[in-house]
Amino acid sequence: MRDRLTPAQLDMTLALHASAPQFIEEMAERIAATHQNVVGFTSTFQQNAAGVAATKHIKRLAPQIVTVLGGANCDGEQGAPSTANFPFVDYVVRG
């Protein structure tokens, strides 16, 4: 992407990439602290990695929380193997 981004855009992209793990961890801690029974993530476009990462951390912090993924990225062949590939995802909503 270096040839497609301005130096400022590249700097911002690298900074966001570096801060993503801490953001996901903090978000997961806040969600786990709410003591919800079910937590779901909707995934459209390029949101799969973020939703899967957050689900993984939530399940690690609070294994009793039922985790659900849904949205356009879970339809068809893409959604079917999600629970097999990601054991911390309890359910995938398709269709």
NUKOLFI-33918 format. One record per residue: x, y, z of N, C-alpha, C, O in turn; residue in three letters; residue number from 1; chain. Coordinates in nm, 2 decimals, always signed. Each point is the difference from the previous one (the first is absolute). Layout:
! residues N
      nxx      nyy      nzz     caxx     cayy     cazz      cxx      cyy      czz      oxx      oyy      ozz     r     k   c
        X        Y        Z        X        Y        Z        X        Y        Z        X        Y        Z   Ala   NUM   A
...
***
This chain:
! residues 95
      nxx      nyy      nzz     caxx     cayy     cazz      cxx      cyy      czz      oxx      oyy      ozz     r     k   c
    +0.08    -0.12    +0.00    -0.08    +0.12    +0.00    +0.09    +0.13    +0.00    -0.06    +0.11    -0.02   Met     1   A
    +0.19    -0.13    +0.04    +0.08    +0.12    +0.01    -0.01    +0.09    -0.12    +0.01    +0.12    +0.01   Arg     2   A
    -0.03    -0.18    -0.13    -0.01    +0.08    -0.12    -0.14    +0.05    -0.03    -0.02    +0.08    -0.09   Asp     3   A
    -0.07    -0.11    +0.18    -0.14    +0.05    -0.02    -0.04    +0.10    +0.11    -0.11    +0.06    -0.02   Arg     4   A
    +0.18    -0.05    +0.12    -0.03    +0.09    +0.11    +0.09    +0.11    +0.01    +0.12    -0.01    -0.03   Leu     5   A
    -0.17    +0.12    +0.08    +0.09    +0.12    +0.03    +0.08    -0.04    +0.12    -0.04    -0.09    +0.08   Thr     6   A
    +0.15    +0.16    -0.05    +0.07    -0.03    +0.12    -0.08    +0.02    +0.13    +0.01    -0.08    +0.09   Pro     7   A
    -0.10    +0.17    -0.09    -0.09    +0.02    +0.12    -0.10    -0.11    +0.01    -0.02    -0.05    +0.11   Ala     8   A
    -0.03    +0.00    -0.22    -0.09    -0.11    +0.01    +0.07    -0.13    +0.04    -0.05    -0.08    +0.08   Gln     9   A
    +0.17    +0.06    -0.13    +0.08    -0.12    +0.04    +0.03    +0.01    +0.15    -0.01    -0.10    +0.07   Leu    10   A
    +0.05    +0.22    -0.02    +0.03    +0.01    +0.14    -0.12    -0.03    +0.09    +0.00    -0.07    +0.10   Asp    11   A
    -0.12    +0.12    -0.14    -0.12    -0.02    +0.07    -0.04    -0.15    +0.00    -0.04    -0.06    +0.10   Met    12   A
    +0.06    +0.00    -0.22    -0.03    -0.15    -0.01    +0.09    -0.08    +0.09    -0.05    -0.09    +0.07   Thr    13   A
    +0.18    +0.12    -0.07    +0.09    -0.07    +0.09    -0.03    +0.02    +0.15    +0.01    -0.09    +0.08   Leu    14   A
    -0.05    +0.21    -0.05    -0.04    +0.03    +0.14    -0.12    -0.07    +0.04    -0.01    -0.06    +0.11   Ala    15   A
    -0.09    +0.05    -0.19    -0.12    -0.07    +0.03    +0.02    -0.15    +0.01    -0.05    -0.06    +0.09   Leu    16   A
    +0.14    +0.01    -0.18    +0.03    -0.14    +0.01    +0.07    -0.03    +0.13    -0.03    -0.11    +0.06   His    17   A
    +0.12    +0.19    -0.01    +0.07    -0.02    +0.12    -0.09    +0.01    +0.12    +0.02    -0.07    +0.10   Ala    18   A
    -0.12    +0.15    -0.10    -0.09    +0.02    +0.11    -0.12    -0.10    +0.00    -0.07    +0.00    +0.10   Ser    19   A
    +0.05    -0.07    -0.20    -0.12    -0.09    -0.01    +0.00    -0.11    +0.11    -0.11    -0.02    +0.06   Ala    20   A
    +0.22    -0.04    -0.03    -0.01    -0.11    +0.11    -0.04    +0.06    +0.13    -0.08    -0.06    +0.07   Pro    21   A
    +0.13    +0.17    -0.03    -0.04    +0.07    +0.13    -0.15    +0.04    -0.01    -0.07    -0.02    +0.10   Gln    22   A
    +0.03    +0.07    -0.21    -0.14    +0.04    -0.01    -0.10    -0.12    +0.01    -0.10    +0.00    +0.08   Phe    23   A
    +0.14    -0.11    -0.14    -0.08    -0.12    +0.00    -0.01    -0.06    +0.15    -0.10    -0.04    +0.05   Ile    24   A
    +0.22    +0.04    +0.01    +0.00    -0.05    +0.14    -0.08    +0.09    +0.09    -0.08    -0.05    +0.08   Glu    25   A
    +0.09    +0.18    -0.09    -0.08    +0.09    +0.09    -0.15    -0.02    -0.03    -0.08    +0.00    +0.10   Glu    26   A
    +0.04    -0.01    -0.22    -0.14    -0.01    -0.04    -0.05    -0.14    +0.06    -0.11    +0.00    +0.06   Met    27   A
    +0.19    -0.10    -0.07    -0.04    -0.13    +0.05    -0.02    +0.00    +0.15    -0.09    -0.05    +0.06   Ala    28   A
    +0.19    +0.12    +0.01    -0.01    +0.01    +0.15    -0.13    +0.08    +0.04    -0.07    -0.04    +0.09   Glu    29   A
    +0.04    +0.14    -0.17    -0.12    +0.08    +0.03    -0.13    -0.08    -0.02    -0.09    +0.00    +0.08   Arg    30   A
    +0.09    -0.08    -0.19    -0.12    -0.08    -0.03    -0.01    -0.11    +0.10    -0.11    -0.02    +0.05   Ile    31   A
    +0.22    -0.05    -0.01    -0.01    -0.11    +0.09    -0.04    +0.05    +0.14    -0.07    -0.07    +0.07   Ala    32   A
    +0.10    +0.19    -0.04    -0.04    +0.06    +0.13    -0.14    +0.03    +0.02    -0.05    +0.02    +0.11   Ala    33   A
    -0.03    -0.02    -0.23    -0.14    +0.03    +0.01    -0.08    -0.12    +0.04    -0.12    +0.01    +0.03   Thr    34   A
    +0.18    -0.13    -0.03    -0.06    -0.12    +0.05    -0.12    -0.04    -0.09    -0.10    -0.05    +0.05   His    35   A
    +0.10    +0.08    -0.18    -0.10    -0.04    -0.09    +0.00    -0.15    -0.02    +0.10    -0.07    +0.02   Gln    36   A
    -0.22    +0.01    -0.06    -0.01    -0.14    -0.03    +0.05    -0.03    -0.14    +0.05    -0.11    -0.03   Asn    37   A
    -0.08    +0.20    -0.06    +0.03    -0.02    -0.15    +0.06    +0.13    -0.05    -0.04    +0.11    +0.03   Val    38   A
    +0.15    -0.12    -0.11    +0.06    +0.11    -0.07    +0.01    -0.04    -0.15    +0.05    -0.11    -0.03   Val    39   A
    -0.10    +0.20    -0.05    +0.01    -0.02    -0.15    +0.07    +0.11    -0.07    +0.00    +0.11    +0.04   Gly    40   A
    +0.06    -0.15    -0.15    +0.07    +0.09    -0.09    -0.06    -0.02    -0.14    -0.02    -0.11    -0.05   Phe    41   A
    -0.01    +0.22    -0.02    -0.04    +0.00    -0.14    +0.12    +0.04    -0.08    +0.07    +0.09    +0.03   Thr    42   A
    -0.05    -0.17    -0.14    +0.11    +0.02    -0.08    -0.04    +0.03    -0.15    -0.06    -0.09    -0.06   Ser    43   A
    +0.10    +0.20    +0.01    -0.02    +0.04    -0.14    +0.13    +0.06    -0.05    +0.07    +0.07    +0.07   Thr    44   A
    -0.04    -0.09    -0.19    +0.12    +0.05    -0.07    +0.12    -0.06    +0.07    +0.02    -0.12    +0.01   Phe    45   A
    +0.07    +0.20    +0.05    +0.13    -0.04    +0.05    +0.00    -0.01    +0.16    +0.10    +0.04    +0.06   Gln    46   A
    -0.21    -0.08    +0.00    -0.01    -0.01    +0.14    +0.02    -0.13    +0.07    +0.00    -0.01    +0.12   Gln    47   A
    +0.02    -0.09    -0.20    +0.02    -0.14    +0.05    +0.11    -0.01    +0.10    -0.02    -0.05    +0.11   Asn    48   A
    +0.14    +0.10    -0.14    +0.11    -0.01    +0.09    -0.03    +0.06    +0.13    +0.04    -0.05    +0.11   Ala    49   A
    -0.09    +0.17    -0.11    -0.03    +0.07    +0.13    -0.10    -0.07    +0.08    +0.01    -0.02    +0.12   Ala    50   A
    -0.12    -0.03    -0.18    -0.11    -0.07    +0.07    +0.05    -0.13    +0.06    -0.03    -0.04    +0.11   Gly    51   A
    +0.11    -0.03    -0.19    +0.06    -0.13    +0.05    +0.10    +0.02    +0.11    +0.00    -0.07    +0.10   Val    52   A
    +0.08    +0.17    -0.11    +0.10    +0.04    +0.10    -0.07    +0.03    +0.13    +0.04    -0.04    +0.11   Ala    53   A
    -0.14    +0.13    -0.12    -0.08    +0.04    +0.12    -0.07    -0.12    +0.06    +0.00    -0.02    +0.13   Ala    54   A
    -0.06    -0.07    -0.21    -0.07    -0.11    +0.05    +0.10    -0.10    +0.08    -0.03    -0.05    +0.10   Thr    55   A
    +0.15    +0.04    -0.16    +0.10    -0.09    +0.07    +0.04    +0.06    +0.13    +0.01    -0.08    +0.10   Lys    56   A
    +0.01    +0.21    -0.09    +0.04    +0.05    +0.13    -0.12    +0.00    +0.10    +0.03    -0.02    +0.12   His    57   A
    -0.15    +0.05    -0.16    -0.11    -0.01    +0.09    -0.02    -0.14    +0.05    -0.02    -0.02    +0.12   Ile    58   A
    +0.03    -0.08    -0.20    -0.01    -0.14    +0.04    +0.11    -0.04    +0.10    -0.02    -0.07    +0.09   Lys    59   A
    +0.14    +0.13    -0.11    +0.11    -0.03    +0.09    -0.03    +0.06    +0.14    +0.03    -0.06    +0.10   Arg    60   A
    -0.08    +0.18    -0.10    -0.03    +0.07    +0.13    -0.13    -0.05    +0.07    +0.00    +0.00    +0.12   Leu    61   A
    -0.09    -0.04    -0.20    -0.13    -0.04    +0.06    -0.06    -0.12    -0.09    -0.08    +0.02    -0.08   Ala    62   A
    +0.13    -0.14    +0.11    -0.03    -0.11    -0.08    -0.15    -0.04    +0.00    -0.05    -0.07    -0.09   Pro    63   A
    -0.02    +0.12    +0.19    -0.15    -0.03    +0.01    -0.08    +0.08    -0.10    -0.12    -0.03    -0.03   Gln    64   A
    +0.17    +0.14    -0.02    -0.07    +0.08    -0.10    -0.01    -0.07    -0.13    +0.09    -0.05    -0.05   Ile    65   A
    -0.22    +0.04    +0.00    -0.02    -0.06    -0.13    +0.04    +0.10    -0.11    -0.05    +0.12    +0.01   Val    66   A
    +0.13    -0.16    -0.10    +0.05    +0.10    -0.11    -0.07    -0.04    -0.13    -0.01    -0.12    -0.04   Thr    67   A
    -0.03    +0.23    -0.03    -0.07    -0.02    -0.13    +0.06    +0.09    -0.10    +0.03    +0.12    +0.02   Val    68   A
    -0.01    -0.17    -0.14    +0.04    +0.08    -0.12    -0.11    +0.00    -0.10    -0.07    -0.11    -0.02   Leu    69   A
    +0.05    +0.22    -0.05    -0.10    +0.00    -0.10    +0.03    +0.12    -0.10    +0.10    +0.06    +0.01   Gly    70   A
    -0.19    -0.04    -0.10    +0.02    +0.10    -0.10    +0.04    -0.06    -0.14    +0.00    -0.12    -0.02   Gly    71   A
    +0.01    +0.21    -0.07    +0.03    -0.04    -0.14    +0.12    -0.09    -0.02    +0.00    -0.09    -0.08   Ala    72   A
    +0.10    +0.11    +0.16    +0.12    -0.08    -0.01    -0.02    -0.14    +0.05    +0.09    -0.08    -0.01   Asn    73   A
    -0.20    +0.05    +0.07    -0.03    -0.13    +0.05    -0.09    -0.08    -0.09    -0.03    -0.12    +0.04   Cys    74   A
    -0.01    +0.17    -0.14    -0.09    -0.07    -0.10    +0.08    -0.10    -0.08    +0.12    +0.02    -0.02   Asp    75   A
    -0.19    -0.11    -0.03    +0.05    -0.10    -0.10    +0.12    -0.08    +0.06    +0.01    -0.03    +0.11   Gly    76   A
    +0.08    +0.00    -0.20    +0.12    -0.08    +0.03    +0.09    +0.06    +0.10    +0.06    -0.07    +0.08   Glu    77   A
    -0.06    +0.20    -0.07    +0.09    +0.07    +0.09    -0.04    -0.02    +0.14    +0.09    -0.01    +0.09   Gln    78   A
    -0.22    +0.01    -0.06    -0.05    -0.01    +0.14    +0.00    -0.14    +0.05    +0.01    -0.02    +0.12   Gly    79   A
    -0.03    -0.08    -0.20    -0.02    -0.13    +0.04    +0.12    -0.06    +0.09    -0.03    -0.06    +0.10   Ala    80   A
    +0.15    +0.08    -0.14    +0.11    -0.06    +0.09    +0.04    +0.09    +0.12    +0.10    -0.04    +0.06   Pro    81   A
    -0.16    +0.15    -0.04    +0.04    +0.09    +0.10    +0.01    -0.06    +0.14    +0.10    +0.02    +0.08   Ser    82   A
    -0.20    -0.10    -0.04    +0.01    -0.06    +0.13    +0.10    -0.11    +0.01    +0.06    -0.03    +0.11   Thr    83   A
    -0.03    -0.04    -0.22    +0.11    -0.10    -0.01    +0.14    +0.06    +0.01    +0.08    -0.05    +0.07   Ala    84   A
    -0.07    +0.16    -0.14    +0.13    +0.07    -0.01    +0.03    +0.08    +0.12    +0.12    +0.03    +0.04   Asn    85   A
    -0.22    +0.02    +0.03    +0.01    +0.09    +0.12    -0.08    -0.06    +0.11    -0.12    +0.03    +0.02   Phe    86   A
    +0.18    -0.12    +0.06    -0.07    -0.07    +0.11    -0.06    +0.10    +0.10    -0.08    -0.05    +0.08   Pro    87   A
    +0.12    +0.17    -0.07    -0.05    +0.10    +0.09    -0.13    +0.06    -0.05    -0.06    +0.08    +0.07   Phe    88   A
    +0.02    -0.11    -0.19    -0.13    +0.05    -0.06    -0.10    -0.11    +0.02    +0.02    -0.11    -0.05   Val    89   A
    -0.12    +0.14    +0.13    -0.10    -0.10    +0.03    -0.10    -0.02    -0.11    -0.04    -0.11    -0.03   Asp    90   A
    +0.00    +0.22    -0.03    -0.11    -0.01    -0.11    +0.04    +0.10    -0.11    +0.06    +0.10    +0.02   Tyr    91   A
    -0.10    -0.14    -0.14    +0.00    +0.09    -0.12    -0.14    +0.01    -0.05    -0.06    -0.10    -0.03   Val    92   A
    +0.02    +0.22    +0.01    -0.13    +0.03    -0.06    +0.02    +0.02    -0.15    +0.07    +0.09    -0.04   Val    93   A
    -0.14    -0.17    -0.04    +0.01    +0.01    -0.14    -0.14    +0.02    -0.06    -0.10    -0.05    +0.05   Arg    94   A
    +0.10    +0.13    -0.16    -0.12    +0.03    -0.07    -0.09    +0.11    +0.05    -0.11    +0.03    -0.05   Gly    95   A
***
